Amino acid sequence: MAVDDLNDLITQADAARLRDVSREAIADLITRGRLQTVEIAGQRFVRRSEIENFEERKAGRPSKDATATKASKK
């Protein structure tokens, strides 16, 4: 791993502060596979760039209108 890659790694607590959410929210995103982690010496880190570029998804199923729009584009 390059030094630049190491400089991009932050703790889950730092990620939570950066996004203004709880550590549990970050852990949940990791569990659901929305965020990737890197393990170094038994500690898990996330990439700052991934946290900064993270886009939230609306909860629940897409609306019928959104589904119909996607189907008509195919």
N, CA, C and O atoms as a Tripos MOL2 file, in Angstrom:
@<TRIPOS>MOLECULE
protein
  296   295    74     0     0
PROTEIN
NO_CHARGES

@<TRIPOS>ATOM
      1 N           0.8530   -1.1730    0.0000 N.3       1 MET1
      2 CA          0.0000    0.0000    0.0000 C.3       1 MET1
      3 C           0.8970    1.2340    0.0000 C.2       1 MET1
      4 O           1.8350    1.3300    0.7910 O.2       1 MET1
      5 N           0.6010    2.1760   -0.8950 N.am      2 ALA2
      6 CA          1.3940    3.3940   -1.0220 C.3       2 ALA2
      7 C           1.1010    4.3470    0.1430 C.2       2 ALA2
      8 O           0.0660    4.2520    0.8020 O.2       2 ALA2
      9 N           2.0310    5.2520    0.3700 N.am      3 VAL3
     10 CA          1.8820    6.2290    1.4550 C.3       3 VAL3
     11 C           0.6320    7.0750    1.2430 C.2       3 VAL3
     12 O          -0.0730    7.3770    2.2060 O.2       3 VAL3
     13 N           0.3410    7.4670   -0.0100 N.am      4 ASP4
     14 CA         -0.8580    8.2540   -0.2900 C.3       4 ASP4
     15 C          -2.1170    7.4920    0.1130 C.2       4 ASP4
     16 O          -3.0770    8.0800    0.6120 O.2       4 ASP4
     17 N          -2.1030    6.1660   -0.1130 N.am      5 ASP5
     18 CA         -3.2440    5.3490    0.2920 C.3       5 ASP5
     19 C          -3.4060    5.3720    1.8100 C.2       5 ASP5
     20 O          -4.5260    5.4540    2.3150 O.2       5 ASP5
     21 N          -2.3000    5.3010    2.5330 N.am      6 LEU6
     22 CA         -2.3570    5.3260    3.9950 C.3       6 LEU6
     23 C          -2.8710    6.6680    4.5050 C.2       6 LEU6
     24 O          -3.5830    6.7180    5.5070 O.2       6 LEU6
     25 N          -2.5170    7.7510    3.8250 N.am      7 ASN7
     26 CA         -2.9770    9.0780    4.2410 C.3       7 ASN7
     27 C          -4.4790    9.2450    4.0320 C.2       7 ASN7
     28 O          -5.0890   10.1180    4.6480 O.2       7 ASN7
     29 N          -5.0840    8.4260    3.1770 N.am      8 ASP8
     30 CA         -6.5110    8.5020    2.9010 C.3       8 ASP8
     31 C          -7.3280    7.7060    3.9220 C.2       8 ASP8
     32 O          -8.5550    7.8070    3.9360 O.2       8 ASP8
     33 N          -6.6750    6.9230    4.7650 N.am      9 LEU9
     34 CA         -7.3880    6.0740    5.7130 C.3       9 LEU9
     35 C          -7.7110    6.8350    6.9960 C.2       9 LEU9
     36 O          -6.8670    7.5400    7.5490 O.2       9 LEU9
     37 N          -8.9580    6.6730    7.4570 N.am     10 ILE10
     38 CA         -9.3890    7.2910    8.7110 C.3      10 ILE10
     39 C         -10.1550    6.2540    9.5240 C.2      10 ILE10
     40 O         -10.6200    5.2510    8.9840 O.2      10 ILE10
     41 N         -10.2810    6.5000   10.8070 N.am     11 THR11
     42 CA        -11.0140    5.5750   11.6680 C.3      11 THR11
     43 C         -12.5210    5.7390   11.4190 C.2      11 THR11
     44 O         -12.9700    6.7220   10.8290 O.2      11 THR11
     45 N         -13.2690    4.7580   11.8820 N.am     12 GLN12
     46 CA        -14.7210    4.8430   11.7670 C.3      12 GLN12
     47 C         -15.2630    6.0220   12.5750 C.2      12 GLN12
     48 O         -16.2360    6.6600   12.1740 O.2      12 GLN12
     49 N         -14.6400    6.3050   13.6970 N.am     13 ALA13
     50 CA        -15.0550    7.4460   14.5230 C.3      13 ALA13
     51 C         -14.8270    8.7560   13.7690 C.2      13 ALA13
     52 O         -15.6760    9.6480   13.7990 O.2      13 ALA13
     53 N         -13.6770    8.8720   13.0900 N.am     14 ASP14
     54 CA        -13.3970   10.0700   12.2890 C.3      14 ASP14
     55 C         -14.3900   10.1870   11.1310 C.2      14 ASP14
     56 O         -14.8390   11.2840   10.7990 O.2      14 ASP14
     57 N         -14.7240    9.0560   10.5250 N.am     15 ALA15
     58 CA        -15.6930    9.0500    9.4280 C.3      15 ALA15
     59 C         -17.0510    9.5370    9.9240 C.2      15 ALA15
     60 O         -17.7330   10.2980    9.2380 O.2      15 ALA15
     61 N         -17.4350    9.0990   11.1070 N.am     16 ALA16
     62 CA        -18.7100    9.5220   11.6820 C.3      16 ALA16
     63 C         -18.7160   11.0260   11.9320 C.2      16 ALA16
     64 O         -19.7040   11.6990   11.6380 O.2      16 ALA16
     65 N         -17.6280   11.5560   12.4680 N.am     17 ARG17
     66 CA        -17.5320   13.0040   12.7020 C.3      17 ARG17
     67 C         -17.5850   13.7680   11.3790 C.2      17 ARG17
     68 O         -18.2440   14.8040   11.2840 O.2      17 ARG17
     69 N         -16.9010   13.2640   10.3730 N.am     18 LEU18
     70 CA        -16.8540   13.9160    9.0710 C.3      18 LEU18
     71 C         -18.2440   14.0010    8.4390 C.2      18 LEU18
     72 O         -18.5820   15.0030    7.8090 O.2      18 LEU18
     73 N         -19.0490   12.9450    8.6080 N.am     19 ARG19
     74 CA        -20.4040   12.9050    8.0260 C.3      19 ARG19
     75 C         -21.4750   13.4040    8.9960 C.2      19 ARG19
     76 O         -22.6470   13.5090    8.6340 O.2      19 ARG19
     77 N         -21.0680   13.7090   10.2230 N.am     20 ASP20
     78 CA        -21.9930   14.1580   11.2630 C.3      20 ASP20
     79 C         -23.0810   13.1170   11.5270 C.2      20 ASP20
     80 O         -24.2720   13.4220   11.5890 O.2      20 ASP20
     81 N         -22.6130   11.8640   11.6810 N.am     21 VAL21
     82 CA        -23.5020   10.7490   12.0290 C.3      21 VAL21
     83 C         -22.8560    9.9710   13.1680 C.2      21 VAL21
     84 O         -21.7370   10.2780   13.5790 O.2      21 VAL21
     85 N         -23.5580    8.9660   13.6760 N.am     22 SER22
     86 CA        -23.0030    8.1520   14.7590 C.3      22 SER22
     87 C         -22.0290    7.1030   14.2130 C.2      22 SER22
     88 O         -22.0510    6.7690   13.0280 O.2      22 SER22
     89 N         -21.1820    6.5960   15.0990 N.am     23 ARG23
     90 CA        -20.2890    5.4910   14.7150 C.3      23 ARG23
     91 C         -21.0940    4.2740   14.2920 C.2      23 ARG23
     92 O         -20.6900    3.5220   13.4060 O.2      23 ARG23
     93 N         -22.2430    4.0920   14.9400 N.am     24 GLU24
     94 CA        -23.1140    2.9690   14.6060 C.3      24 GLU24
     95 C         -23.6290    3.0830   13.1730 C.2      24 GLU24
     96 O         -23.7770    2.0730   12.4840 O.2      24 GLU24
     97 N         -23.9020    4.2990   12.7250 N.am     25 ALA25
     98 CA        -24.3650    4.5050   11.3500 C.3      25 ALA25
     99 C         -23.2750    4.1110   10.3580 C.2      25 ALA25
    100 O         -23.5660    3.5070    9.3260 O.2      25 ALA25
    101 N         -22.0290    4.4470   10.6620 N.am     26 ILE26
    102 CA        -20.9040    4.0650    9.7910 C.3      26 ILE26
    103 C         -20.7450    2.5500    9.8130 C.2      26 ILE26
    104 O         -20.5560    1.9330    8.7640 O.2      26 ILE26
    105 N         -20.8200    1.9440   10.9990 N.am     27 ALA27
    106 CA        -20.7010    0.4830   11.1160 C.3      27 ALA27
    107 C         -21.8080   -0.2200   10.3240 C.2      27 ALA27
    108 O         -21.5720   -1.2580    9.7060 O.2      27 ALA27
    109 N         -23.0090    0.3490   10.3450 N.am     28 ASP28
    110 CA        -24.1290   -0.2240    9.5930 C.3      28 ASP28
    111 C         -23.8610   -0.1630    8.0900 C.2      28 ASP28
    112 O         -24.1430   -1.1220    7.3720 O.2      28 ASP28
    113 N         -23.3250    0.9450    7.6160 N.am     29 LEU29
    114 CA        -22.9930    1.0660    6.1910 C.3      29 LEU29
    115 C         -21.9270    0.0470    5.7850 C.2      29 LEU29
    116 O         -21.9600   -0.4880    4.6770 O.2      29 LEU29
    117 N         -20.9890   -0.2130    6.6860 N.am     30 ILE30
    118 CA        -19.9500   -1.2150    6.4280 C.3      30 ILE30
    119 C         -20.5810   -2.6020    6.3780 C.2      30 ILE30
    120 O         -20.2870   -3.3900    5.4790 O.2      30 ILE30
    121 N         -21.4450   -2.8980    7.3400 N.am     31 THR31
    122 CA        -22.1110   -4.2000    7.3920 C.3      31 THR31
    123 C         -22.9290   -4.4500    6.1330 C.2      31 THR31
    124 O         -22.9460   -5.5650    5.6110 O.2      31 THR31
    125 N         -23.6110   -3.4100    5.6420 N.am     32 ARG32
    126 CA        -24.4430   -3.5530    4.4560 C.3      32 ARG32
    127 C         -23.6450   -3.5040    3.1490 C.2      32 ARG32
    128 O         -24.2070   -3.6430    2.0630 O.2      32 ARG32
    129 N         -22.3220   -3.3030    3.2690 N.am     33 GLY33
    130 CA        -21.4830   -3.2940    2.0770 C.3      33 GLY33
    131 C         -21.4640   -1.9820    1.3250 C.2      33 GLY33
    132 O         -20.9840   -1.9280    0.1930 O.2      33 GLY33
    133 N         -21.9760   -0.9210    1.9300 N.am     34 ARG34
    134 CA        -21.9960    0.3890    1.2710 C.3      34 ARG34
    135 C         -20.6590    1.1030    1.4080 C.2      34 ARG34
    136 O         -20.3410    1.9880    0.6130 O.2      34 ARG34
    137 N         -19.8660    0.7170    2.4240 N.am     35 LEU35
    138 CA        -18.5200    1.2540    2.6190 C.3      35 LEU35
    139 C         -17.5470    0.0920    2.7390 C.2      35 LEU35
    140 O         -17.8600   -0.9270    3.3540 O.2      35 LEU35
    141 N         -16.3820    0.2440    2.1570 N.am     36 GLN36
    142 CA        -15.3380   -0.7670    2.2410 C.3      36 GLN36
    143 C         -14.3710   -0.3920    3.3600 C.2      36 GLN36
    144 O         -14.1940    0.7870    3.6690 O.2      36 GLN36
    145 N         -13.7510   -1.3930    3.9590 N.am     37 THR37
    146 CA        -12.7660   -1.1400    5.0100 C.3      37 THR37
    147 C         -11.4180   -1.7370    4.6300 C.2      37 THR37
    148 O         -11.3150   -2.6070    3.7650 O.2      37 THR37
    149 N         -10.3980   -1.2420    5.3010 N.am     38 VAL38
    150 CA         -9.0400   -1.7690    5.1770 C.3      38 VAL38
    151 C          -8.5980   -2.1060    6.5890 C.2      38 VAL38
    152 O          -8.7080   -1.2720    7.4870 O.2      38 VAL38
    153 N          -8.1000   -3.3160    6.7960 N.am     39 GLU39
    154 CA         -7.6600   -3.7120    8.1290 C.3      39 GLU39
    155 C          -6.1390   -3.6500    8.2050 C.2      39 GLU39
    156 O          -5.4320   -4.2370    7.3870 O.2      39 GLU39
    157 N          -5.6600   -2.9270    9.2020 N.am     40 ILE40
    158 CA         -4.2220   -2.8080    9.4520 C.3      40 ILE40
    159 C          -4.0010   -3.0500   10.9330 C.2      40 ILE40
    160 O          -4.5760   -2.3640   11.7780 O.2      40 ILE40
    161 N          -3.1730   -4.0220   11.2390 N.am     41 ALA41
    162 CA         -2.8320   -4.3650   12.6240 C.3      41 ALA41
    163 C          -4.0820   -4.5600   13.4780 C.2      41 ALA41
    164 O          -4.1300   -4.1290   14.6300 O.2      41 ALA41
    165 N          -5.0830   -5.2090   12.9080 N.am     42 GLY42
    166 CA         -6.2860   -5.5210   13.6490 C.3      42 GLY42
    167 C          -7.2910   -4.3900   13.7800 C.2      42 GLY42
    168 O          -8.3390   -4.5710   14.4010 O.2      42 GLY42
    169 N          -6.9960   -3.2270   13.2100 N.am     43 GLN43
    170 CA         -7.9280   -2.1010   13.2720 C.3      43 GLN43
    171 C          -8.4820   -1.8260   11.8790 C.2      43 GLN43
    172 O          -7.7440   -1.8330   10.8930 O.2      43 GLN43
    173 N          -9.8040   -1.5800   11.8090 N.am     44 ARG44
    174 CA        -10.4550   -1.3270   10.5270 C.3      44 ARG44
    175 C         -10.5420    0.1690   10.2520 C.2      44 ARG44
    176 O         -10.9190    0.9620   11.1140 O.2      44 ARG44
    177 N         -10.1820    0.5270    9.0280 N.am     45 PHE45
    178 CA        -10.2130    1.9200    8.5810 C.3      45 PHE45
    179 C         -11.0900    2.0290    7.3400 C.2      45 PHE45
    180 O         -11.3220    1.0450    6.6380 O.2      45 PHE45
    181 N         -11.5720    3.2410    7.0830 N.am     46 VAL46
    182 CA        -12.2890    3.5310    5.8460 C.3      46 VAL46
    183 C         -11.5140    4.6160    5.1090 C.2      46 VAL46
    184 O         -10.7140    5.3420    5.6990 O.2      46 VAL46
    185 N         -11.7670    4.7100    3.8180 N.am     47 ARG47
    186 CA        -11.0860    5.7350    3.0250 C.3      47 ARG47
    187 C         -11.8230    7.0670    3.1510 C.2      47 ARG47
    188 O         -13.0360    7.1400    2.9530 O.2      47 ARG47
    189 N         -11.0730    8.1160    3.4840 N.am     48 ARG48
    190 CA        -11.6500    9.4570    3.6020 C.3      48 ARG48
    191 C         -12.3530    9.8440    2.2990 C.2      48 ARG48
    192 O         -13.4440   10.4140    2.3260 O.2      48 ARG48
    193 N         -11.7390    9.5390    1.1800 N.am     49 SER49
    194 CA        -12.3270    9.8980   -0.1120 C.3      49 SER49
    195 C         -13.6760    9.2090   -0.3200 C.2      49 SER49
    196 O         -14.5840    9.7950   -0.9090 O.2      49 SER49
    197 N         -13.8130    7.9810    0.1540 N.am     50 GLU50
    198 CA        -15.0760    7.2720    0.0280 C.3      50 GLU50
    199 C         -16.1510    7.9160    0.9140 C.2      50 GLU50
    200 O         -17.3150    7.9980    0.5210 O.2      50 GLU50
    201 N         -15.7590    8.3680    2.0970 N.am     51 ILE51
    202 CA        -16.6930    9.0410    3.0050 C.3      51 ILE51
    203 C         -17.1190   10.3880    2.4190 C.2      51 ILE51
    204 O         -18.2990   10.7360    2.4480 O.2      51 ILE51
    205 N         -16.1660   11.1340    1.8930 N.am     52 GLU52
    206 CA        -16.4720   12.4540    1.3380 C.3      52 GLU52
    207 C         -17.3550   12.3590    0.0970 C.2      52 GLU52
    208 O         -18.1640   13.2510   -0.1550 O.2      52 GLU52
    209 N         -17.2070   11.2880   -0.6790 N.am     53 ASN53
    210 CA        -17.9770   11.1270   -1.9170 C.3      53 ASN53
    211 C         -19.2240   10.2700   -1.7430 C.2      53 ASN53
    212 O         -19.9270    9.9960   -2.7150 O.2      53 ASN53
    213 N         -19.5030    9.8460   -0.5150 N.am     54 PHE54
    214 CA        -20.6300    8.9590   -0.2590 C.3      54 PHE54
    215 C         -21.9450    9.6620   -0.5750 C.2      54 PHE54
    216 O         -22.1640   10.8090   -0.1870 O.2      54 PHE54
    217 N         -22.8200    8.9460   -1.2920 N.am     55 GLU55
    218 CA        -24.1320    9.4840   -1.6060 C.3      55 GLU55
    219 C         -25.1880    8.6300   -0.9260 C.2      55 GLU55
    220 O         -25.2330    7.4110   -1.0930 O.2      55 GLU55
    221 N         -26.0320    9.2950   -0.1600 N.am     56 GLU56
    222 CA        -27.0960    8.5820    0.5420 C.3      56 GLU56
    223 C         -28.1420    8.1040   -0.4520 C.2      56 GLU56
    224 O         -28.3640    8.7280   -1.4900 O.2      56 GLU56
    225 N         -28.7760    6.9960   -0.1230 N.am     57 ARG57
    226 CA        -29.8960    6.4930   -0.9040 C.3      57 ARG57
    227 C         -31.1630    6.7410   -0.1040 C.2      57 ARG57
    228 O         -31.1470    6.7270    1.1270 O.2      57 ARG57
    229 N         -32.2480    6.9670   -0.8070 N.am     58 LYS58
    230 CA        -33.5250    7.0780   -0.1250 C.3      58 LYS58
    231 C         -33.8880    5.7210    0.4430 C.2      58 LYS58
    232 O         -33.6730    4.6950   -0.2020 O.2      58 LYS58
    233 N         -34.4340    5.7100    1.6390 N.am     59 ALA59
    234 CA        -34.8400    4.4550    2.2710 C.3      59 ALA59
    235 C         -36.0810    3.8980    1.5780 C.2      59 ALA59
    236 O         -36.8930    4.6470    1.0370 O.2      59 ALA59
    237 N         -36.2120    2.5980    1.6030 N.am     60 GLY60
    238 CA        -37.4020    1.9560    1.0600 C.3      60 GLY60
    239 C         -37.3000    1.6300   -0.4130 C.2      60 GLY60
    240 O         -36.2470    1.7840   -1.0310 O.2      60 GLY60
    241 N         -38.4090    1.1790   -0.9640 N.am     61 ARG61
    242 CA        -38.4640    0.7920   -2.3670 C.3      61 ARG61
    243 C         -38.6420    2.0170   -3.2470 C.2      61 ARG61
    244 O         -39.1980    3.0270   -2.8160 O.2      61 ARG61
    245 N         -38.1670    1.9210   -4.4860 N.am     62 PRO62
    246 CA        -38.3820    3.0550   -5.4000 C.3      62 PRO62
    247 C         -39.8760    3.2220   -5.6830 C.2      62 PRO62
    248 O         -40.6380    2.2570   -5.6480 O.2      62 PRO62
    249 N         -40.2720    4.4420   -5.9590 N.am     63 SER63
    250 CA        -41.6780    4.6850   -6.2720 C.3      63 SER63
    251 C         -42.0350    4.0640   -7.6160 C.2      63 SER63
    252 O         -41.1560    3.7750   -8.4270 O.2      63 SER63
    253 N         -43.3190    3.8620   -7.8440 N.am     64 LYS64
    254 CA        -43.7640    3.2910   -9.1190 C.3      64 LYS64
    255 C         -43.3610    4.1990  -10.2660 C.2      64 LYS64
    256 O         -42.9980    3.7120  -11.3370 O.2      64 LYS64
    257 N         -43.4160    5.5100  -10.0650 N.am     65 ASP65
    258 CA        -43.0330    6.4550  -11.1110 C.3      65 ASP65
    259 C         -41.5690    6.2910  -11.4920 C.2      65 ASP65
    260 O         -41.2320    6.3150  -12.6760 O.2      65 ASP65
    261 N         -40.6870    6.1240  -10.4950 N.am     66 ALA66
    262 CA        -39.2580    5.9540  -10.7610 C.3      66 ALA66
    263 C         -38.9990    4.6510  -11.4960 C.2      66 ALA66
    264 O         -38.1520    4.5990  -12.3880 O.2      66 ALA66
    265 N         -39.7210    3.5930  -11.1290 N.am     67 THR67
    266 CA        -39.5700    2.2970  -11.7770 C.3      67 THR67
    267 C         -40.0340    2.3800  -13.2300 C.2      67 THR67
    268 O         -39.3800    1.8380  -14.1220 O.2      67 THR67
    269 N         -41.1530    3.0530  -13.4720 N.am     68 ALA68
    270 CA        -41.6860    3.1910  -14.8250 C.3      68 ALA68
    271 C         -40.7380    4.0140  -15.6920 C.2      68 ALA68
    272 O         -40.5600    3.7080  -16.8710 O.2      68 ALA68
    273 N         -40.1280    5.0500  -15.1240 N.am     69 THR69
    274 CA        -39.1900    5.8870  -15.8740 C.3      69 THR69
    275 C         -37.9680    5.0900  -16.2810 C.2      69 THR69
    276 O         -37.5010    5.2170  -17.4130 O.2      69 THR69
    277 N         -37.4370    4.2660  -15.3770 N.am     70 LYS70
    278 CA        -36.2860    3.4400  -15.7080 C.3      70 LYS70
    279 C         -36.6280    2.4280  -16.7920 C.2      70 LYS70
    280 O         -35.8200    2.1880  -17.6890 O.2      70 LYS70
    281 N         -37.8160    1.8320  -16.7200 N.am     71 ALA71
    282 CA        -38.2330    0.8200  -17.7060 C.3      71 ALA71
    283 C         -38.4100    1.4570  -19.0790 C.2      71 ALA71
    284 O         -38.0970    0.8250  -20.0880 O.2      71 ALA71
    285 N         -38.9010    2.6870  -19.1430 N.am     72 SER72
    286 CA        -39.1270    3.3280  -20.4310 C.3      72 SER72
    287 C         -37.8210    3.7590  -21.0960 C.2      72 SER72
    288 O         -37.7840    3.9420  -22.3130 O.2      72 SER72
    289 N         -36.7430    3.9260  -20.3120 N.am     73 LYS73
    290 CA        -35.4390    4.3110  -20.8540 C.3      73 LYS73
    291 C         -34.7150    3.1560  -21.5060 C.2      73 LYS73
    292 O         -33.7720    3.3750  -22.2660 O.2      73 LYS73
    293 N         -35.1320    1.9200  -21.2290 N.am     74 LYS74
    294 CA        -34.4330    0.7490  -21.7670 C.3      74 LYS74
    295 C         -34.7050    0.5390  -23.2130 C.2      74 LYS74
    296 O         -34.1870   -0.4070  -23.8070 O.2      74 LYS74
@<TRIPOS>BOND
     1     1     2 1
     2     2     3 1
     3     3     4 2
     4     3     5 am
     5     5     6 1
     6     6     7 1
     7     7     8 2
     8     7     9 am
     9     9    10 1
    10    10    11 1
    11    11    12 2
    12    11    13 am
    13    13    14 1
    14    14    15 1
    15    15    16 2
    16    15    17 am
    17    17    18 1
    18    18    19 1
    19    19    20 2
    20    19    21 am
    21    21    22 1
    22    22    23 1
    23    23    24 2
    24    23    25 am
    25    25    26 1
    26    26    27 1
    27    27    28 2
    28    27    29 am
    29    29    30 1
    30    30    31 1
    31    31    32 2
    32    31    33 am
    33    33    34 1
    34    34    35 1
    35    35    36 2
    36    35    37 am
    37    37    38 1
    38    38    39 1
    39    39    40 2
    40    39    41 am
    41    41    42 1
    42    42    43 1
    43    43    44 2
    44    43    45 am
    45    45    46 1
    46    46    47 1
    47    47    48 2
    48    47    49 am
    49    49    50 1
    50    50    51 1
    51    51    52 2
    52    51    53 am
    53    53    54 1
    54    54    55 1
    55    55    56 2
    56    55    57 am
    57    57    58 1
    58    58    59 1
    59    59    60 2
    60    59    61 am
    61    61    62 1
    62    62    63 1
    63    63    64 2
    64    63    65 am
    65    65    66 1
    66    66    67 1
    67    67    68 2
    68    67    69 am
    69    69    70 1
    70    70    71 1
    71    71    72 2
    72    71    73 am
    73    73    74 1
    74    74    75 1
    75    75    76 2
    76    75    77 am
    77    77    78 1
    78    78    79 1
    79    79    80 2
    80    79    81 am
    81    81    82 1
    82    82    83 1
    83    83    84 2
    84    83    85 am
    85    85    86 1
    86    86    87 1
    87    87    88 2
    88    87    89 am
    89    89    90 1
    90    90    91 1
    91    91    92 2
    92    91    93 am
    93    93    94 1
    94    94    95 1
    95    95    96 2
    96    95    97 am
    97    97    98 1
    98    98    99 1
    99    99   100 2
   100    99   101 am
   101   101   102 1
   102   102   103 1
   103   103   104 2
   104   103   105 am
   105   105   106 1
   106   106   107 1
   107   107   108 2
   108   107   109 am
   109   109   110 1
   110   110   111 1
   111   111   112 2
   112   111   113 am
   113   113   114 1
   114   114   115 1
   115   115   116 2
   116   115   117 am
   117   117   118 1
   118   118   119 1
   119   119   120 2
   120   119   121 am
   121   121   122 1
   122   122   123 1
   123   123   124 2
   124   123   125 am
   125   125   126 1
   126   126   127 1
   127   127   128 2
   128   127   129 am
   129   129   130 1
   130   130   131 1
   131   131   132 2
   132   131   133 am
   133   133   134 1
   134   134   135 1
   135   135   136 2
   136   135   137 am
   137   137   138 1
   138   138   139 1
   139   139   140 2
   140   139   141 am
   141   141   142 1
   142   142   143 1
   143   143   144 2
   144   143   145 am
   145   145   146 1
   146   146   147 1
   147   147   148 2
   148   147   149 am
   149   149   150 1
   150   150   151 1
   151   151   152 2
   152   151   153 am
   153   153   154 1
   154   154   155 1
   155   155   156 2
   156   155   157 am
   157   157   158 1
   158   158   159 1
   159   159   160 2
   160   159   161 am
   161   161   162 1
   162   162   163 1
   163   163   164 2
   164   163   165 am
   165   165   166 1
   166   166   167 1
   167   167   168 2
   168   167   169 am
   169   169   170 1
   170   170   171 1
   171   171   172 2
   172   171   173 am
   173   173   174 1
   174   174   175 1
   175   175   176 2
   176   175   177 am
   177   177   178 1
   178   178   179 1
   179   179   180 2
   180   179   181 am
   181   181   182 1
   182   182   183 1
   183   183   184 2
   184   183   185 am
   185   185   186 1
   186   186   187 1
   187   187   188 2
   188   187   189 am
   189   189   190 1
   190   190   191 1
   191   191   192 2
   192   191   193 am
   193   193   194 1
   194   194   195 1
   195   195   196 2
   196   195   197 am
   197   197   198 1
   198   198   199 1
   199   199   200 2
   200   199   201 am
   201   201   202 1
   202   202   203 1
   203   203   204 2
   204   203   205 am
   205   205   206 1
   206   206   207 1
   207   207   208 2
   208   207   209 am
   209   209   210 1
   210   210   211 1
   211   211   212 2
   212   211   213 am
   213   213   214 1
   214   214   215 1
   215   215   216 2
   216   215   217 am
   217   217   218 1
   218   218   219 1
   219   219   220 2
   220   219   221 am
   221   221   222 1
   222   222   223 1
   223   223   224 2
   224   223   225 am
   225   225   226 1
   226   226   227 1
   227   227   228 2
   228   227   229 am
   229   229   230 1
   230   230   231 1
   231   231   232 2
   232   231   233 am
   233   233   234 1
   234   234   235 1
   235   235   236 2
   236   235   237 am
   237   237   238 1
   238   238   239 1
   239   239   240 2
   240   239   241 am
   241   241   242 1
   242   242   243 1
   243   243   244 2
   244   243   245 am
   245   245   246 1
   246   246   247 1
   247   247   248 2
   248   247   249 am
   249   249   250 1
   250   250   251 1
   251   251   252 2
   252   251   253 am
   253   253   254 1
   254   254   255 1
   255   255   256 2
   256   255   257 am
   257   257   258 1
   258   258   259 1
   259   259   260 2
   260   259   261 am
   261   261   262 1
   262   262   263 1
   263   263   264 2
   264   263   265 am
   265   265   266 1
   266   266   267 1
   267   267   268 2
   268   267   269 am
   269   269   270 1
   270   270   271 1
   271   271   272 2
   272   271   273 am
   273   273   274 1
   274   274   275 1
   275   275   276 2
   276   275   277 am
   277   277   278 1
   278   278   279 1
   279   279   280 2
   280   279   281 am
   281   281   282 1
   282   282   283 1
   283   283   284 2
   284   283   285 am
   285   285   286 1
   286   286   287 1
   287   287   288 2
   288   287   289 am
   289   289   290 1
   290   290   291 1
   291   291   292 2
   292   291   293 am
   293   293   294 1
   294   294   295 1
   295   295   296 2
@<TRIPOS>SUBSTRUCTURE
     1 MET1         2 RESIDUE 1 A MET
     2 ALA2         6 RESIDUE 1 A ALA
     3 VAL3        10 RESIDUE 1 A VAL
     4 ASP4        14 RESIDUE 1 A ASP
     5 ASP5        18 RESIDUE 1 A ASP
     6 LEU6        22 RESIDUE 1 A LEU
     7 ASN7        26 RESIDUE 1 A ASN
     8 ASP8        30 RESIDUE 1 A ASP
     9 LEU9        34 RESIDUE 1 A LEU
    10 ILE10       38 RESIDUE 1 A ILE
    11 THR11       42 RESIDUE 1 A THR
    12 GLN12       46 RESIDUE 1 A GLN
    13 ALA13       50 RESIDUE 1 A ALA
    14 ASP14       54 RESIDUE 1 A ASP
    15 ALA15       58 RESIDUE 1 A ALA
    16 ALA16       62 RESIDUE 1 A ALA
    17 ARG17       66 RESIDUE 1 A ARG
    18 LEU18       70 RESIDUE 1 A LEU
    19 ARG19       74 RESIDUE 1 A ARG
    20 ASP20       78 RESIDUE 1 A ASP
    21 VAL21       82 RESIDUE 1 A VAL
    22 SER22       86 RESIDUE 1 A SER
    23 ARG23       90 RESIDUE 1 A ARG
    24 GLU24       94 RESIDUE 1 A GLU
    25 ALA25       98 RESIDUE 1 A ALA
    26 ILE26      102 RESIDUE 1 A ILE
    27 ALA27      106 RESIDUE 1 A ALA
    28 ASP28      110 RESIDUE 1 A ASP
    29 LEU29      114 RESIDUE 1 A LEU
    30 ILE30      118 RESIDUE 1 A ILE
    31 THR31      122 RESIDUE 1 A THR
    32 ARG32      126 RESIDUE 1 A ARG
    33 GLY33      130 RESIDUE 1 A GLY
    34 ARG34      134 RESIDUE 1 A ARG
    35 LEU35      138 RESIDUE 1 A LEU
    36 GLN36      142 RESIDUE 1 A GLN
    37 THR37      146 RESIDUE 1 A THR
    38 VAL38      150 RESIDUE 1 A VAL
    39 GLU39      154 RESIDUE 1 A GLU
    40 ILE40      158 RESIDUE 1 A ILE
    41 ALA41      162 RESIDUE 1 A ALA
    42 GLY42      166 RESIDUE 1 A GLY
    43 GLN43      170 RESIDUE 1 A GLN
    44 ARG44      174 RESIDUE 1 A ARG
    45 PHE45      178 RESIDUE 1 A PHE
    46 VAL46      182 RESIDUE 1 A VAL
    47 ARG47      186 RESIDUE 1 A ARG
    48 ARG48      190 RESIDUE 1 A ARG
    49 SER49      194 RESIDUE 1 A SER
    50 GLU50      198 RESIDUE 1 A GLU
    51 ILE51      202 RESIDUE 1 A ILE
    52 GLU52      206 RESIDUE 1 A GLU
    53 ASN53      210 RESIDUE 1 A ASN
    54 PHE54      214 RESIDUE 1 A PHE
    55 GLU55      218 RESIDUE 1 A GLU
    56 GLU56      222 RESIDUE 1 A GLU
    57 ARG57      226 RESIDUE 1 A ARG
    58 LYS58      230 RESIDUE 1 A LYS
    59 ALA59      234 RESIDUE 1 A ALA
    60 GLY60      238 RESIDUE 1 A GLY
    61 ARG61      242 RESIDUE 1 A ARG
    62 PRO62      246 RESIDUE 1 A PRO
    63 SER63      250 RESIDUE 1 A SER
    64 LYS64      254 RESIDUE 1 A LYS
    65 ASP65      258 RESIDUE 1 A ASP
    66 ALA66      262 RESIDUE 1 A ALA
    67 THR67      266 RESIDUE 1 A THR
    68 ALA68      270 RESIDUE 1 A ALA
    69 THR69      274 RESIDUE 1 A THR
    70 LYS70      278 RESIDUE 1 A LYS
    71 ALA71      282 RESIDUE 1 A ALA
    72 SER72      286 RESIDUE 1 A SER
    73 LYS73      290 RESIDUE 1 A LYS
    74 LYS74      294 RESIDUE 1 A LYS
